[in-house]
Structures are given as structure tokens and as C-alpha cells.
Amino acid sequence: MANITKTDLVKNVAQKTEMSKKDVAIVLDGLTEEIMNEVAKKNKVQLIGFGTFEAHHRNARKGRNPQSGEEIEIPATEVPVFKAGKAFKESVKN
């Protein structure tokens, strides 16, 4: 199992689309920035077949400091969540 970096992704997409690596990097940066901006505004970003990006509320809860064992209060927060679409799930499954 290998890790794919952004550089690898840009190179692979450039080869498939016959676009320059520079242009693919610009598109990828724009895409990821737009997804982050929309999710930060609590909007759902849905790419049919690929998946959905959205923000979820995580309630405040009690936790423990792993070093001291002391009980601590973990504040409520918003976290980004990705849910894979049907086509994505099927491609991983096979």
C-alpha cells in the first residue's frame, strides 16, 4: 500500500487529461479551497458518485487527560466529515 501525495495526484491527472501539471495544480487548489470554504459556511458539497463533504456538530463531552487521568471538559465543536458515494464505495469494495 502506497501513500499518494498531492504531487503524485497532480502528475497522474495531468497525464490522464493531457493538461499541464501547473494547470492541474491550479484546478486542484481551487477545488479544495472551494470545498473548505463551503463546508466552513455549513454548506454541503455533493459530488455525485464520489461523495459528500459537510460539517457536523460534535457536542461537548467529558474526557480524561491520558497522562494524569484527570477528567477534563472537551468543548463542543464543528468538524468536517466526508461520506463516500455509491460509486466510490463500489470501487473500493472491488
Buried (B, 14 or more C-beta within 10 A) or exposed (E): EEEEEEEEEBBEBBEEEEBEEEEBBEBBEEEEEEBEEBBEEEEEBEEEEBBBBBBEEEEEEEEEEEEEEEEEEEEEEEEEEBEBBEEBEEEEEE
